[in-house]
Amino acid sequence: MAAAANKPGAVHYALIMFVMLSVILGIVSYVFNRESNDKSTEIAKLNEENQKLNRVQKTLDDQVQILKTKIGIKFDQVDDPNNPQNQATVVKGLETEMLTNGKDAAGTTVFETLRKLREALDATSADRDSKASKVASLEKEVLGLKNQYQSQVDNYSQQTKDAERDKLGVIGDRDEKVNAKIQEISSIKSKLNAAVDELNQEKESREKERKALNSQISGLEIRIDVLKDKIDNLEKLSFEAADGVIRRVEHNTNSVWINLGDADFLKPRMTFSVYAKENLGVGRGAEDIKGKIEVVRILEPHMAEARVIEEDLYRPMVSGDLIYTPIWSPGLIEKISVIGDIDLDGDGRSDREQFHQMMAVAGCVIDNEVDDNGDRTPPDAKITVQTRFLVKGNIPELLDVTGEEAKNKVKKIQNHFNDMNKEARSNGVRVIKLNDFLAYIGYHTKRRTFLPGQNRPWNLKAGSASESTKDASSDRSSNGNVSGAYSKGRQAPQNQSDGQNSKVFGGSK
């Protein structure tokens, strides 16, 4: 029992555990208490430092506010690192103000900007002082010049007064001389008026004599023209020369050969009038013309072939006959003037363009012309001694036209003809009718074309009545008799046809 009592029991263990726990708890309490004291000390230090930082921050805030007030930019935010372009910050506002107000002097800092502005201000002040000095110098110079000019003005004023005094004296002398001249001029005017009256009387007398002489001259000119026409019709003198000669005639082919060629500047399509070799002069009158020819081929320097386009059956063409045209001369340019209507085929329509083409083929120049509208072209052209003919077409009369416009045109044409007729008379230019001119150049009227509804006195070749008797047409077959007109002075007329074709057309030989 005693042994059992010496063995440790649960109480012993519980006491041991309690002691150990007490020791551990004491140690833990000591450590915790020590750490708590250390933390309290550290917290006190931190609170003290925090108070210091708060005081520093308040000081800095006060300084920032003072700086904002000094700068004049009172944004709450000084800078925005996340958004450097934020305009609601003091830094960005300051940059904007430096650029706006500093302009070229703006720097990266306020100090640099102020320094540059000060330098610019000093330079401007120095320039201002320099210019102020120059202005003072110029004002001094102006004052000197003003004094000098005032002295000159005073001098000129005194001279002006002296000159005015002298002028009054001169004016007095001049007035005396002028009055004397006025009296002299009055005397001369009275003499001049008398002379003018005498001159006017003389002019009236001379004007009457001039009108009488002009009337007499006009009458003499009319008489001269009438007598000239009578002499031309009686004597039919011609100063024209033939242009060439017919060398050979072939009646079977209506062809002739003339002594003109390319050496004579001859051109195809040119036409000539033909005269007998025993003639009284070419170009006298249309009745002297025995035929007309047109050049078809140039063969040699002085040889060409032409076709007969018109021939007088009573006077056939023979070798030695003369040919003539007034619009062509070998190696020369002929000139003509034209006035009046140009109607080549009598159809009542103007053929002026065709007439121009004919003249161009022959190398003839129309130096001045009055067209269908009554205008003279060129306007300043005149008939000269170089003009060969004045060709006169039909000039209508005022009584033949109606309407103001047509009458004005006829008046213009008549006035131009009077002027051109005087120019032709003064320069010895022959006035020739269009029909005679066409005959001289060998023009052959082309066959007319009948147009329905056209009021022209043309007779058609076919119809139901004879034009001569107005009777109904009957049998028109030939009786075989030949007119004696075609054998006059040659052989006895053939009474009946022998029924044989001519050898020319393939008859029996």
C-alpha positions as CSV (number, residue, x, y, z in Angstrom):
1,M,0.0,0.0,0.0
2,A,2.9,2.2,0.8
3,A,4.4,1.4,-2.6
4,A,1.3,2.2,-4.2
5,A,1.1,5.4,-2.4
6,N,4.6,6.5,-3.6
7,K,3.6,6.2,-7.3
8,P,2.7,9.5,-9.1
9,G,-1.0,9.8,-9.7
10,A,-3.4,11.9,-11.7
11,V,-3.1,14.7,-9.2
12,H,0.6,14.8,-9.6
13,Y,0.2,15.0,-13.3
14,A,-2.5,17.6,-13.1
15,L,-0.3,19.7,-10.8
16,I,2.7,19.3,-13.1
17,M,0.5,20.4,-16.0
18,F,-0.8,23.4,-14.1
19,V,2.7,24.5,-13.2
20,M,3.8,24.1,-16.8
21,L,0.8,26.0,-18.1
22,S,1.4,28.7,-15.5
23,V,5.0,29.1,-16.5
24,I,4.1,29.1,-20.2
25,L,1.4,31.6,-19.6
26,G,3.7,33.8,-17.7
27,I,6.3,33.6,-20.4
28,V,3.7,34.4,-23.1
29,S,2.2,37.2,-21.0
30,Y,5.7,38.7,-20.6
31,V,6.5,38.4,-24.3
32,F,3.1,39.9,-25.3
33,N,3.4,42.7,-22.8
34,R,6.9,43.5,-24.1
35,E,5.8,43.4,-27.7
36,S,2.8,45.6,-26.8
37,N,5.0,48.1,-25.2
38,D,7.3,48.1,-28.3
39,K,4.3,48.5,-30.6
40,S,2.9,51.4,-28.5
41,T,6.3,53.1,-28.6
42,E,6.4,52.5,-32.4
43,I,2.8,53.8,-32.8
44,A,3.7,56.9,-30.8
45,K,6.7,57.5,-33.0
46,L,4.6,57.0,-36.2
47,N,1.9,59.3,-34.8
48,E,4.5,61.9,-34.2
49,E,6.0,61.5,-37.7
50,N,2.5,61.7,-39.2
51,Q,1.8,64.9,-37.3
52,K,5.1,66.3,-38.7
53,L,4.2,65.2,-42.2
54,N,0.7,66.7,-41.9
55,R,2.3,70.0,-40.8
56,V,4.7,69.8,-43.8
57,Q,1.9,68.9,-46.2
58,K,-0.2,71.9,-44.8
59,T,2.8,74.1,-45.3
60,L,3.3,72.8,-48.9
61,D,-0.4,73.2,-49.6
62,D,-0.3,76.8,-48.3
63,Q,2.7,77.5,-50.5
64,V,1.0,75.9,-53.5
65,Q,-2.0,78.1,-53.0
66,I,0.2,81.1,-52.6
67,L,2.0,80.0,-55.8
68,K,-1.3,79.5,-57.7
69,T,-2.5,83.0,-56.5
70,K,0.8,84.5,-57.6
71,I,0.6,82.8,-61.0
72,G,-3.0,83.5,-61.4
73,I,-4.0,80.0,-62.4
74,K,-6.2,78.4,-59.7
75,F,-7.0,74.9,-60.9
76,D,-7.3,72.3,-58.1
77,Q,-5.0,69.9,-59.9
78,V,-1.4,71.0,-60.4
79,D,-0.5,68.3,-63.0
80,D,-2.1,65.2,-64.5
81,P,0.6,62.5,-65.3
82,N,-2.0,60.2,-66.8
83,N,-3.2,63.0,-69.2
84,P,-0.5,65.6,-70.0
85,Q,-2.9,67.5,-72.3
86,N,-5.5,68.1,-69.6
87,Q,-6.3,71.8,-69.9
88,A,-7.7,71.9,-66.3
89,T,-4.3,71.7,-64.6
90,V,-2.0,74.5,-63.4
91,V,1.0,73.2,-65.5
92,K,-1.0,73.0,-68.8
93,G,-2.6,76.4,-68.1
94,L,0.8,77.9,-67.5
95,E,2.2,76.4,-70.7
96,T,-0.8,77.8,-72.7
97,E,-0.3,81.3,-71.2
98,M,3.4,81.3,-71.9
99,L,2.8,80.4,-75.6
100,T,-0.1,82.8,-75.9
101,N,1.6,85.8,-74.3
102,G,5.2,85.0,-74.8
103,K,4.8,84.0,-78.5
104,D,8.4,83.9,-80.1
105,A,9.9,84.5,-76.6
106,A,8.1,81.5,-75.0
107,G,10.5,78.9,-73.4
108,T,10.2,75.6,-71.7
109,T,10.1,77.2,-68.3
110,V,8.6,80.4,-66.8
111,F,12.1,81.7,-66.0
112,E,13.3,81.2,-69.5
113,T,10.2,82.8,-70.9
114,L,10.6,85.8,-68.6
115,R,14.3,86.1,-69.5
116,K,13.5,86.2,-73.2
117,L,10.7,88.6,-72.7
118,R,13.1,90.9,-70.7
119,E,15.7,90.7,-73.5
120,A,13.0,91.6,-76.1
121,L,11.8,94.4,-73.9
122,D,15.4,95.7,-73.5
123,A,15.9,95.6,-77.3
124,T,12.6,97.4,-77.9
125,S,13.5,100.0,-75.3
126,A,16.9,100.6,-76.9
127,D,15.3,100.9,-80.3
128,R,12.7,103.3,-78.9
129,D,15.5,105.4,-77.4
130,S,17.4,105.4,-80.6
131,K,14.4,106.5,-82.6
132,A,13.5,109.1,-80.0
133,S,17.0,110.5,-80.5
134,K,16.6,110.5,-84.3
135,V,13.1,112.2,-83.9
136,A,14.7,114.9,-81.7
137,S,17.4,115.4,-84.3
138,L,14.9,115.6,-87.1
139,E,12.7,118.0,-85.2
140,K,15.7,120.2,-84.6
141,E,16.5,120.0,-88.4
142,V,12.8,120.7,-89.3
143,L,12.8,123.7,-87.0
144,G,15.9,125.0,-88.8
145,L,14.4,124.4,-92.2
146,K,11.1,126.1,-91.0
147,N,13.1,129.2,-90.0
148,Q,14.9,129.1,-93.3
149,Y,11.7,128.8,-95.3
150,Q,10.0,131.5,-93.3
151,S,12.8,133.8,-94.2
152,Q,12.4,132.9,-97.9
153,V,8.6,133.4,-97.6
154,D,9.1,136.8,-96.1
155,N,11.5,137.6,-99.0
156,Y,9.1,136.3,-101.6
157,S,6.2,138.2,-100.0
158,Q,8.2,141.4,-100.3
159,Q,9.1,140.6,-103.9
160,T,5.5,139.8,-104.7
161,K,4.4,143.2,-103.3
162,D,7.1,144.8,-105.5
163,A,6.0,142.8,-108.5
164,E,2.3,143.7,-107.9
165,R,3.2,147.3,-107.8
166,D,5.2,147.0,-111.1
167,K,2.3,144.9,-112.6
168,L,-0.1,147.7,-111.9
169,G,2.2,150.1,-113.7
170,V,2.6,147.7,-116.7
171,I,-1.2,147.0,-116.8
172,G,-1.8,150.8,-117.1
173,D,0.6,151.0,-120.0
174,R,-0.9,147.9,-121.6
175,D,-4.4,149.2,-121.3
176,E,-3.4,152.3,-123.2
177,K,-1.8,150.2,-125.9
178,V,-4.8,147.8,-126.0
179,N,-7.3,150.7,-126.4
180,A,-5.2,151.9,-129.3
181,K,-5.2,148.4,-130.8
182,I,-8.9,148.1,-130.3
183,Q,-9.5,151.3,-132.2
184,E,-7.1,150.0,-134.9
185,I,-8.9,146.6,-135.0
186,S,-12.3,148.3,-135.3
187,S,-11.0,150.2,-138.3
188,I,-9.6,146.9,-139.8
189,K,-12.9,145.1,-139.1
190,S,-14.9,147.7,-141.0
191,K,-12.6,147.4,-143.9
192,L,-12.7,143.5,-143.6
193,N,-16.5,143.5,-143.6
194,A,-16.6,145.6,-146.7
195,A,-14.1,143.2,-148.3
196,V,-16.2,140.2,-147.2
197,D,-19.3,141.7,-148.7
198,E,-17.5,142.3,-151.9
199,L,-16.1,138.7,-151.8
200,N,-19.5,137.2,-151.2
201,Q,-20.9,139.1,-154.1
202,E,-18.0,137.8,-156.2
203,K,-18.6,134.3,-154.9
204,E,-22.3,134.4,-155.8
205,S,-21.4,135.6,-159.2
206,R,-18.7,132.9,-159.7
207,E,-21.1,130.2,-158.3
208,K,-23.7,131.2,-160.9
209,E,-21.0,131.0,-163.6
210,R,-19.8,127.7,-162.2
211,K,-23.3,126.2,-162.3
212,A,-23.8,127.5,-165.8
213,L,-20.5,126.1,-166.9
214,N,-21.3,122.7,-165.2
215,S,-24.6,122.6,-166.9
216,Q,-22.9,123.4,-170.2
217,I,-20.2,120.8,-169.6
218,S,-22.9,118.2,-168.7
219,G,-24.7,119.0,-171.9
220,L,-21.5,118.8,-173.9
221,E,-20.6,115.5,-172.3
222,I,-24.0,114.1,-173.2
223,R,-23.5,115.4,-176.8
224,I,-20.0,113.9,-176.9
225,D,-21.3,110.5,-175.8
226,V,-24.2,110.6,-178.3
227,L,-21.8,111.7,-181.1
228,K,-19.2,109.1,-180.0
229,D,-21.9,106.4,-180.2
230,K,-23.0,107.6,-183.6
231,I,-19.4,107.7,-184.9
232,D,-18.8,104.2,-183.4
233,N,-21.9,102.9,-185.1
234,L,-21.0,104.6,-188.4
235,E,-17.2,104.0,-188.6
236,K,-16.9,101.1,-186.2
237,L,-13.2,101.8,-185.7
238,S,-11.3,99.2,-183.8
239,F,-8.0,99.4,-182.1
240,E,-8.1,95.7,-181.1
241,A,-5.6,93.2,-182.6
242,A,-6.3,89.6,-183.4
243,D,-4.9,87.1,-180.9
244,G,-4.2,84.3,-183.3
245,V,-4.9,82.6,-186.7
246,I,-6.7,79.4,-187.7
247,R,-4.2,77.1,-189.4
248,R,-6.4,74.2,-190.4
249,V,-10.1,73.5,-190.5
250,E,-11.8,70.0,-190.5
251,H,-15.6,70.4,-191.0
252,N,-16.3,66.7,-190.7
253,T,-15.3,66.8,-187.0
254,N,-16.1,70.5,-186.3
255,S,-12.4,71.0,-185.3
256,V,-9.9,73.7,-186.1
257,W,-6.2,74.1,-185.2
258,I,-4.9,77.5,-184.1
259,N,-1.4,78.9,-183.9
260,L,-1.4,79.3,-180.1
261,G,-0.1,76.8,-177.5
262,D,1.4,76.3,-174.1
263,A,4.3,78.7,-175.0
264,D,1.6,81.4,-175.3
265,F,0.1,80.5,-171.8
266,L,-3.0,79.2,-173.6
267,K,-5.4,77.0,-171.4
268,P,-8.1,74.5,-172.3
269,R,-11.7,75.7,-172.2
270,M,-10.8,79.2,-173.4
271,T,-13.1,80.5,-176.1
272,F,-12.4,82.9,-179.1
273,S,-14.5,84.7,-181.6
274,V,-13.6,84.1,-185.3
275,Y,-13.3,86.8,-188.0
276,A,-12.8,86.5,-191.7
277,K,-9.2,87.0,-192.8
278,E,-10.5,89.9,-195.0
279,N,-12.0,91.9,-192.1
280,L,-12.4,95.6,-191.4
281,G,-11.1,95.1,-187.8
282,V,-11.7,92.8,-185.0
283,G,-13.8,93.9,-182.0
284,R,-15.9,96.3,-184.0
285,G,-19.3,94.8,-183.6
286,A,-20.9,91.4,-183.0
287,E,-22.1,91.3,-186.6
288,D,-18.5,90.9,-187.9
289,I,-18.1,87.6,-186.0
290,K,-18.5,84.5,-188.2
291,G,-18.1,81.9,-185.5
292,K,-16.9,80.8,-182.1
293,I,-14.5,78.2,-181.0
294,E,-13.4,76.6,-177.7
295,V,-9.9,75.2,-177.0
296,V,-10.0,71.5,-176.1
297,R,-6.3,70.4,-176.4
298,I,-2.9,72.0,-176.2
299,L,-0.7,70.2,-178.8
300,E,2.5,72.1,-179.2
301,P,4.2,75.4,-178.0
302,H,2.3,77.2,-180.7
303,M,-0.4,74.8,-181.7
304,A,-3.8,73.8,-180.1
305,E,-6.9,72.0,-181.2
306,A,-10.3,73.7,-180.7
307,R,-13.9,72.7,-181.4
308,V,-16.4,74.8,-183.3
309,I,-19.2,75.8,-180.9
310,E,-21.0,78.2,-183.3
311,E,-20.6,79.0,-187.0
312,D,-22.3,81.1,-189.7
313,L,-23.4,78.6,-192.4
314,Y,-23.1,81.3,-195.0
315,R,-19.5,82.0,-193.9
316,P,-17.8,78.8,-192.9
317,M,-14.4,78.9,-191.2
318,V,-11.4,78.6,-193.4
319,S,-7.6,78.6,-192.8
320,G,-6.3,82.1,-192.3
321,D,-9.3,83.3,-190.3
322,L,-8.4,85.4,-187.3
323,I,-9.4,84.6,-183.7
324,Y,-9.9,87.2,-180.9
325,T,-10.8,87.6,-177.3
326,P,-10.5,90.7,-175.2
327,I,-9.9,88.9,-171.9
328,W,-6.6,87.2,-172.8
329,S,-3.2,88.2,-174.2
330,P,-0.1,86.0,-174.3
331,G,1.9,86.7,-171.1
332,L,-0.3,89.6,-169.9
333,I,-3.1,89.9,-167.4
334,E,-6.1,91.7,-168.7
335,K,-8.4,93.7,-166.4
336,I,-12.1,94.5,-166.8
337,S,-14.8,96.3,-164.8
338,V,-18.3,95.0,-164.5
339,I,-21.7,96.6,-163.6
340,G,-25.3,95.5,-164.1
341,D,-27.1,92.1,-164.1
342,I,-25.1,89.1,-165.5
343,D,-27.7,86.8,-167.1
344,L,-25.8,84.6,-169.6
345,D,-28.7,82.4,-170.8
346,G,-31.7,84.7,-170.4
347,D,-33.5,82.7,-167.8
348,G,-33.9,85.7,-165.5
349,R,-31.4,84.5,-162.9
350,S,-28.0,85.8,-162.1
351,D,-25.0,83.9,-163.7
352,R,-22.4,86.1,-162.0
353,E,-20.5,83.1,-160.5
354,Q,-20.3,81.4,-163.9
355,F,-19.1,84.6,-165.4
356,H,-16.3,84.8,-162.8
357,Q,-15.3,81.3,-163.6
358,M,-15.1,82.1,-167.3
359,M,-12.8,85.1,-166.6
360,A,-10.7,83.0,-164.2
361,V,-10.1,80.3,-166.9
362,A,-8.9,83.0,-169.3
363,G,-6.7,84.6,-166.6
364,C,-8.7,87.8,-166.7
365,V,-9.0,89.9,-163.5
366,I,-12.1,91.9,-162.6
367,D,-10.5,94.9,-161.0
368,N,-13.8,96.4,-159.7
369,E,-17.4,95.3,-159.9
370,V,-20.9,96.3,-158.7
371,D,-22.6,93.1,-157.5
372,D,-26.2,92.2,-157.5
373,N,-26.8,94.0,-154.2
374,G,-25.5,97.3,-155.7
375,D,-22.3,97.2,-153.7
376,R,-19.0,98.1,-155.4
377,T,-16.1,95.8,-154.6
378,P,-13.5,96.6,-153.7
379,P,-15.1,99.8,-152.2
380,D,-12.2,102.0,-153.0
381,A,-11.4,100.6,-156.5
382,K,-11.3,102.9,-159.5
383,I,-11.2,102.4,-163.3
384,T,-7.7,103.1,-164.5
385,V,-5.9,103.1,-167.8
386,Q,-5.0,99.5,-167.1
387,T,-8.7,98.5,-167.4
388,R,-9.5,97.0,-170.8
389,F,-13.3,97.4,-170.9
390,L,-16.2,98.5,-168.7
391,V,-18.7,95.7,-169.3
392,K,-22.3,96.9,-168.9
393,G,-25.0,94.4,-168.1
394,N,-28.6,95.1,-167.7
395,I,-29.2,98.1,-165.4
396,P,-32.9,98.2,-164.3
397,E,-34.9,101.4,-164.2
398,L,-36.7,102.7,-161.1
399,L,-40.1,102.3,-162.8
400,D,-39.4,98.6,-163.4
401,V,-39.1,97.7,-159.7
402,T,-41.3,97.8,-156.7
403,G,-40.5,98.0,-153.0
404,E,-38.3,100.5,-151.1
405,E,-35.4,98.0,-150.8
406,A,-35.4,97.2,-154.6
407,K,-35.6,100.9,-155.5
408,N,-32.6,101.7,-153.2
409,K,-30.6,99.0,-154.8
410,V,-31.4,100.3,-158.3
411,K,-30.4,103.8,-157.2
412,K,-27.1,102.5,-155.9
413,I,-26.4,100.7,-159.1
414,Q,-27.2,103.7,-161.2
415,N,-25.0,106.0,-159.1
416,H,-22.1,103.6,-159.4
417,F,-22.6,103.4,-163.2
418,N,-22.5,107.2,-163.4
419,D,-19.2,107.3,-161.5
420,M,-17.7,104.4,-163.4
421,N,-18.8,105.9,-166.7
422,K,-17.0,109.1,-165.8
423,E,-13.9,107.1,-164.8
424,A,-14.0,105.2,-168.0
425,R,-14.3,108.4,-170.1
426,S,-11.4,110.0,-168.2
427,N,-9.1,107.1,-168.7
428,G,-10.1,106.2,-172.3
429,V,-11.7,102.9,-171.4
430,R,-14.3,101.5,-173.8
431,V,-17.8,100.9,-172.4
432,I,-19.2,97.7,-174.0
433,K,-22.5,95.9,-173.6
434,L,-22.5,92.5,-172.0
435,N,-23.9,90.8,-175.1
436,D,-21.2,92.3,-177.4
437,F,-18.5,91.3,-174.8
438,L,-19.8,87.7,-174.7
439,A,-19.7,87.6,-178.5
440,Y,-16.1,88.9,-178.6
441,I,-14.9,86.3,-176.1
442,G,-16.6,83.5,-178.1
443,Y,-19.2,82.6,-175.5
444,H,-21.9,80.3,-176.7
445,T,-25.2,80.3,-174.9
446,K,-26.0,76.9,-173.4
447,R,-29.4,75.3,-174.0
448,R,-32.1,76.6,-171.8
449,T,-34.0,74.4,-169.4
450,F,-37.7,74.9,-169.1
451,L,-39.0,75.0,-165.5
452,P,-42.7,74.5,-165.0
453,G,-44.4,77.6,-163.6
454,Q,-41.7,79.9,-164.9
455,N,-43.1,82.9,-166.7
456,R,-40.6,83.1,-169.6
457,P,-41.4,83.6,-173.4
458,W,-39.9,80.3,-174.4
459,N,-41.3,78.1,-177.2
460,L,-41.0,74.4,-176.7
461,K,-39.8,72.4,-179.7
462,A,-42.7,69.9,-179.5
463,G,-46.4,70.6,-179.1
464,S,-49.8,70.2,-180.6
465,A,-49.8,73.4,-182.7
466,S,-47.4,75.1,-185.1
467,E,-45.9,78.2,-183.6
468,S,-45.9,80.0,-187.0
469,T,-49.5,79.3,-187.9
470,K,-51.1,78.3,-184.6
471,D,-52.7,75.5,-186.5
472,A,-52.8,71.9,-185.3
473,S,-49.7,70.1,-186.3
474,S,-50.0,67.6,-189.2
475,D,-47.6,65.4,-191.1
476,R,-44.1,67.0,-190.7
477,S,-42.2,64.5,-192.8
478,S,-39.6,66.0,-195.2
479,N,-40.5,66.2,-198.9
480,G,-36.8,65.9,-199.9
481,N,-36.5,69.4,-201.1
482,V,-33.5,71.4,-200.0
483,S,-33.7,75.1,-199.3
484,G,-32.0,77.3,-201.7
485,A,-30.5,79.3,-198.9
486,Y,-27.9,76.6,-198.4
487,S,-26.8,76.6,-202.1
488,K,-26.9,80.3,-202.9
489,G,-23.9,81.2,-205.1
490,R,-22.6,77.7,-204.9
491,Q,-24.6,75.3,-207.0
492,A,-28.1,74.6,-208.3
493,P,-30.4,73.5,-205.6
494,Q,-31.1,69.8,-205.4
495,N,-34.9,69.3,-205.8
496,Q,-35.1,65.7,-204.5
497,S,-33.2,63.5,-202.2
498,D,-31.3,60.7,-203.8
499,G,-31.8,58.5,-200.7
500,Q,-28.1,58.1,-200.0
501,N,-26.4,59.0,-196.7
502,S,-23.6,61.5,-196.6
503,K,-20.1,60.0,-196.9
504,V,-19.4,61.6,-193.5
505,F,-22.0,59.3,-191.9
506,G,-21.0,56.1,-193.7
507,G,-22.7,56.5,-197.1
508,S,-21.6,54.9,-200.3
509,K,-18.4,56.1,-201.7
